[in-house]
Amino acid sequence: MTMAVKIIVPLLLIVLPFVVTSNSDSADTWRCGIFFAGNPGTPPRAKIFILPKKFPADCNAPRVDTYNGTCYEVMRKGLKEWNFENPSRIRKQSGHTIGDDLCGPIPRDIKAPGLEMGFYFAYCGSDWIDTGLRKPERLCCRQRKQVPC
C-alpha cells in the first residue's frame, strides 16, 4: 500500500458533517475532496470530506491537468479500500458502518438509484472542479442507516 493510500484511506473513513460546498479557500494552493456529485462536469451538491492537505499552486500559471490527475489517482487508489459496509471509525459500537455514518445526517430516505459520490479539486480560490471519478456503488439510506440500493 502506498504512503498516499495509508494516509488518505483513514481520512476518507472519517466523514465530516455535511455542509455547503466551499472552494479551495486559499489563493496559492489546490485541494482535493469527496462530495455528493452533481451531473458530470457540474459543481458538487454537498461536501462529504476535503483532504486537509493543501498543495502548493502557482496561480499565475496553474497546472490544472496536474491537479486533476493527481486528485483522480489519489482518490482512485483510496477507493479500493473504501466500502460502505466497513466498520465505522466514528462510532465504535459494533454494527455501525461507514455507510451509516454517511446516512446519519441525511434526514430523509434515499432510494435507488441512490446518491452518487464524486471527487473534485479546486485551486487558487476556484470553485470545485469535477475530476470525473465516481464511486461505483451508490448510497441508499433508510431511517438514517445505509441500505443496499
C-alpha positions in Angstrom: 0.0 0.0 0.0 1.5 3.4 -1.0 2.0 6.1 1.6 -0.7 8.3 0.0 -3.2 5.5 0.4 -2.1 4.8 4.0 -2.7 8.5 4.8 -5.8 9.1 2.7 -7.9 6.0 3.3 -8.3 6.6 7.1 -9.2 10.2 6.3 -11.8 9.0 3.8 -13.3 6.8 6.5 -13.8 9.7 8.9 -16.7 11.6 7.5 -17.1 15.2 8.5 -20.5 16.8 8.8 -22.2 17.7 5.6 -22.1 21.4 4.8 -22.5 23.6 1.8 -19.5 23.2 -0.6 -16.7 25.7 -0.5 -13.7 26.3 -2.7 -10.0 25.7 -2.1 -10.2 28.9 0.2 -6.6 29.9 -0.5 -5.0 31.9 -3.2 -1.9 29.8 -3.6 -3.0 26.2 -3.1 -5.1 23.4 -4.5 -7.1 20.7 -2.7 -9.0 17.5 -3.3 -12.3 16.4 -1.9 -15.2 14.0 -1.8 -18.7 15.2 -2.5 -22.2 14.1 -3.3 -21.8 14.6 -7.0 -23.8 16.7 -9.4 -24.2 15.7 -13.0 -20.8 15.1 -14.8 -18.9 18.4 -15.3 -21.2 20.3 -12.9 -20.5 21.6 -9.4 -20.9 19.1 -6.5 -24.1 19.1 -4.4 -22.7 18.7 -0.9 -19.4 18.2 0.8 -18.5 14.9 2.4 -14.8 15.4 3.1 -12.0 17.6 1.9 -8.4 16.4 2.4 -6.8 18.6 5.0 -3.6 18.9 3.0 -3.3 22.0 0.8 -0.9 21.5 -2.1 1.1 24.5 -3.5 -0.2 26.0 -6.7 1.2 28.7 -9.0 -1.9 30.8 -9.6 -0.2 32.8 -12.4 0.4 29.6 -14.4 -2.0 26.9 -12.9 -1.3 23.3 -13.8 -5.0 22.3 -13.9 -4.3 18.9 -15.7 -1.8 18.0 -13.0 -4.2 18.9 -10.1 -7.0 16.9 -11.8 -4.8 13.9 -12.5 -3.2 13.9 -9.0 -6.6 14.1 -7.3 -8.0 11.5 -9.5 -5.2 9.0 -8.9 -5.0 9.5 -5.2 -8.8 9.1 -4.8 -8.9 6.1 -7.2 -6.3 4.3 -5.1 -8.2 5.1 -1.9 -11.5 3.8 -3.4 -10.0 0.2 -3.4 -10.0 0.3 0.4 -13.3 2.1 0.9 -16.6 0.2 1.3 -19.9 1.3 2.8 -20.1 -1.9 4.8 -16.7 -1.4 6.5 -16.9 -0.7 10.3 -17.4 3.0 11.3 -14.3 4.8 12.5 -16.5 7.4 14.2 -19.0 5.2 16.2 -17.1 2.3 17.7 -20.3 0.3 18.6 -20.5 -2.9 16.7 -22.7 -2.9 13.7 -22.2 0.7 12.7 -20.7 1.1 9.2 -19.2 3.9 7.1 -22.4 3.9 5.1 -24.4 4.5 8.4 -22.0 7.5 9.1 -22.8 8.9 5.7 -26.6 8.4 6.0 -26.7 9.7 9.6 -27.0 13.4 8.7 -29.5 12.8 5.9 -33.0 13.5 7.2 -34.9 11.6 4.5 -34.8 8.1 3.0 -32.7 7.8 -0.2 -34.0 5.2 -2.6 -32.4 3.7 -5.7 -30.7 4.8 -7.8 -29.1 6.4 -4.7 -26.6 9.2 -4.1 -23.5 9.3 -6.3 -20.2 10.2 -4.7 -17.7 12.1 -6.8 -14.2 13.5 -6.4 -13.4 17.1 -7.1 -10.5 19.6 -6.9 -10.2 23.3 -6.5 -7.2 25.6 -6.9 -6.3 29.2 -6.3 -9.8 30.0 -4.8 -11.7 28.4 -7.7 -15.0 26.6 -7.5 -14.8 22.8 -7.2 -14.0 21.1 -10.5 -15.2 17.6 -11.3 -12.4 15.0 -11.8 -14.9 12.7 -13.5 -14.1 9.9 -10.9 -17.1 8.4 -9.1 -17.5 5.7 -6.5 -19.1 2.8 -8.4 -21.6 2.0 -5.6 -24.3 4.5 -4.8 -25.5 5.3 -1.3 -29.1 4.5 -0.3 -30.4 5.3 3.2 -33.4 4.3 5.3 -34.1 5.9 8.7 -30.5 7.3 8.7 -28.9 3.9 8.1 -27.2 2.7 4.9 -29.1 0.0 3.0 -28.4 -1.7 -0.3 -29.6 0.1 -3.4 
